[in-house]
Amino acid sequence: MLTTSKDKNIWFFNLLLLGVILFKNADVYQDYVFGKSLIIRGIGILGLMLFWYSYFKLPKISLGQLCRNPLLVMFIFIGFVTILRFDSNSDFTLYRKMMMGSYIWPYLMPLLLLVKMETKYIKFCLYWILAQMFLDLFFLAFNFQTIVYSSTIVLKLGRFDAFIINRFSVAANLIVAIAAFGLALSKFKNKWQVLIIGTIILSLVSSMMGGRRSSSLLMILCLFIILCSYLKSKRKIILLVLLALLISFSNWNVVDSLADQFNVMSERLAVNTRDGTETEFYNDMEWYDWIFGKGMDGTYKSLSVSLDDKLNRNLIETGYLNLILHGGLLLLIPYLFFLIKALYLGVSKSKNIFIKSFAFYIGLHLVYLYPGGTPALDLRYTLLFLLINFCITHYRISSSEDFDISKKILKN
């Protein structure tokens, strides 16, 4: 039984993370695993309800604390304004908008910065990330044959087919949350290290087979954070140097070999597919649009992709421009501020390896604001905002704090 308010808070925090996992995976699994189903759709609705019910039950910062943080007030206010500026003639119904993690919900994610983050929550973040990892592995096992087959026809597609193309990057977007603990991965038991690194590599392979540059970069950044975890060991540095020398002096032509295996990626790697849409975006934005955005249903005219998509697009793939499209610089600036502040405090001011890892995860999303990076209601961005919150408020935590993570996961 839950006998104290602290017990209840832990319960609601777990329900919040369970809710967002159910919401996101229901969408993925009905598209790529089980097909359209009322049961799967019901699971998605249940997840959405659990997320927001739990959010309102969790303790928040006081009104006085909020008033002392005007940038946070502006961030939340602009988010609400962005949602209220909707278009009644939109292509999507209200239900469809609610069930799309990247439509309404990005502008409400700043509300997570109001949650009173406690140290006892951190271990549950990891446990739900690992649960998501197994769901990702199941997705890959079910879809990998299709991914391999589809990769041979991507270059032959006459037009952009979102259903085919997006399949390649789903796994990367599901697993990326593990990077939040990537800098501490060397502290994990060996079986967890193998599982995590193996899942990331499989997700990277999936992205590369479809020539998905953004999600491939996401996985490479994850692996970079994990690599930093191992560089603390002198022996492992020597092994890495020897491995690099072995590849350098071997007779394998690594570049050509990779190009043969990932021909779609090799064809698309240097192709500029965004210059036209970005130019059209700039041309369709008035000065006040740059400041205030065009609202949740805001669009811009893009002739260059009108045959593959539509003339009036409500999405631009460049992440920071997409935030400007909908909420303007008034939405982008506070987002950048909290990303940079949490990154600085976590890296420069904290001595705890977990806090530093959270900061690296935040830095990953700062870098990723160019190729992608529009927030969405999923585990990845829920954790991002919660960990921004945690790094800002708890960066002074002792270096010995391990957040009571299970001994079944950590070595010590």
C-alpha positions, 0 to 999 in steps of 0.5 A: 500500500502507498502509505506516504505522499512520497510513495504516491509521488513515486507511483505517479512518476512511474505512471507518467513514464508508463503513459508516454511509453504506451502513447508512443509505442501504440502509434508505432506498433499499429503502423508497423507491427500489429496494424490498425486496431481498436485495442492498440488505439485504446492503449494509446488513449490510455497512455495519454490519459495516464501521462496527463493525470500523473502530471497533474498529481505530481508536486510542482514548484511554488507560484513564488518560485515560478514568478522568480523565473520570468523566462520559464513563465514566457516559455509556458505562456508562448506554448499555450498561445501557440496551441490557441492559434489553431486553424479550424480548416486544418487537414487534421481533426482534433482527435488526430492532432491529440494522437500525434505526439508532434502536433499539440504536445510539443508546446506543452512540454515546458510544463514538465519544468514545473515538476519538483524533480526528486533524486528518487525518481532517477532510477525509474527513468533508467528502468523505463528506458530499459523497458523501451529498449526491449520494445525497440528490439521487438520492433527491430526483430519484427521489421528487420527483414522488411527494412532490408528489403525496402532499402533496395527500393528506396532509391527507385521511389518516384516520390516520398512515401512517408510510411516506407521512409519513416520505418527506417528511423523508428528504432533510432527515435525509440532507443535514443533515450538510453543516451541519458545514461550513456556516459555512465555505461561503463558502470553497468554490468557487462550484459547490459552494456552489450544489450544497449550498444547492440540495440543502438548499432542495430538502430543505426544500421536500420537508419543507414539502410534507408539513407536516413541521415538525421536518425543516423547522426542521432545514433552516432551521437549516442555512440559518441557519448558511450565512447566517452564513458570508456575513455576513463580507462587507460587500458581501454584507450590503448585497445581503441588505439590498437583497433584504429591502427589495425583498421588503418593498416589492414587491406580492407577498403572500409569506405567502399565496403560501407558504401556497398552495404549502405548504398542508399546512404552513400547516394544521399550523404552529400545531397542537399535536400533542404536548401530549397525548402529552407529558402521557401520558408524564409521567403514566406515568413514576415517579420512578425512571423519570426517573432510570434510564429504562425501558431500550431497549424502554421504553414509555409508555401513550398513549391519544391516538394509540393508534388511529393508532399503538399504546397502548404507544409506545416513542418520543416525538417530543420528543427529550430526553424520548425519551432520558429514556424509555430511559436517564433523566436519567443518559443525558441529562445527560452528553449535554447536558454534552458538547454544551454543552462542545464548543459553548462551546470551539468558539465562544468559545475557537477562532479557526479557522473550521472549528472554529467551524462544527463548534461551530455544527453541535453547537449545531444539535443542542442546539436540535433536542433539543426537536423531535427529536434522538434519536441514531441510527446515521447519518452525521449523528450519527456526525459529531456525536459525532466532532466533539464529540470533535474540538472538545473536544480540538483547539479550540486549532488555528491559525486558518489551518488548513484541514485540507488540504481539496482545492483542488478544493473550497476557493477558496484 
